Amino acid sequence: MTKHRYTAFIDHDLFEDMKRVKALTGYSINKLLNRAARKTLDEVTFELKMYQQQRDQLQRTRTHV
């Protein structure tokens, strides 16, 4: 798997929380960011799928009226 370098601006309080989690778990900041990104992508993908299903259902309803 290739890696991509991306510079990001993270809110100070959020970064402090990440450092606390790092101290408690031993996970690197990079691992925490990757986990958060994966969860976010999964959530957004699920939401988009649900919106598409709702649009399809409305479209089918309109064509049957």
C-alpha positions in Angstrom: 0.0 0.0 0.0 1.3 3.4 -0.9 1.3 6.2 1.6 0.3 9.8 0.9 1.8 12.7 2.9 -0.8 15.3 3.7 -0.3 18.3 5.9 -3.3 19.3 8.0 -4.3 22.0 10.4 -5.8 20.4 13.5 -7.5 22.4 16.2 -5.3 22.7 19.3 -7.8 21.1 21.7 -8.4 18.2 19.4 -4.7 17.6 19.0 -4.3 17.7 22.8 -7.0 15.1 23.1 -5.2 13.0 20.5 -2.0 13.2 22.5 -3.8 12.0 25.6 -5.3 9.0 23.7 -1.8 8.3 22.3 -0.4 8.2 25.8 -3.2 5.9 27.0 -3.2 3.5 24.0 0.2 3.7 22.5 -1.4 4.4 19.1 0.5 6.9 17.0 -1.2 10.2 16.0 -1.0 8.9 12.4 -2.9 5.7 13.3 -5.5 7.7 15.2 -6.0 10.0 12.1 -6.2 7.0 9.8 -8.8 5.3 12.0 -10.9 8.5 12.2 -10.7 9.0 8.4 -11.8 5.4 7.8 -14.8 5.8 10.2 -15.7 9.1 8.6 -15.6 7.6 5.1 -17.7 4.6 6.2 -20.3 7.0 7.8 -20.5 9.3 4.8 -20.7 6.3 2.4 -23.6 4.9 4.4 -25.4 8.2 4.5 -25.0 8.7 0.7 -26.4 5.1 0.2 -29.4 5.9 2.4 -30.1 9.2 0.6 -29.9 7.4 -2.8 -32.3 4.7 -1.6 -34.7 7.4 -0.4 -34.4 9.3 -3.7 -35.0 6.0 -5.6 -38.1 5.2 -3.5 -39.5 8.7 -4.0 -38.9 8.4 -7.7 -40.7 5.0 -7.8 -43.6 6.5 -5.8 -43.9 9.5 -8.2 -44.0 7.2 -11.3 -46.8 5.1 -9.8 -49.1 8.0 -9.0 
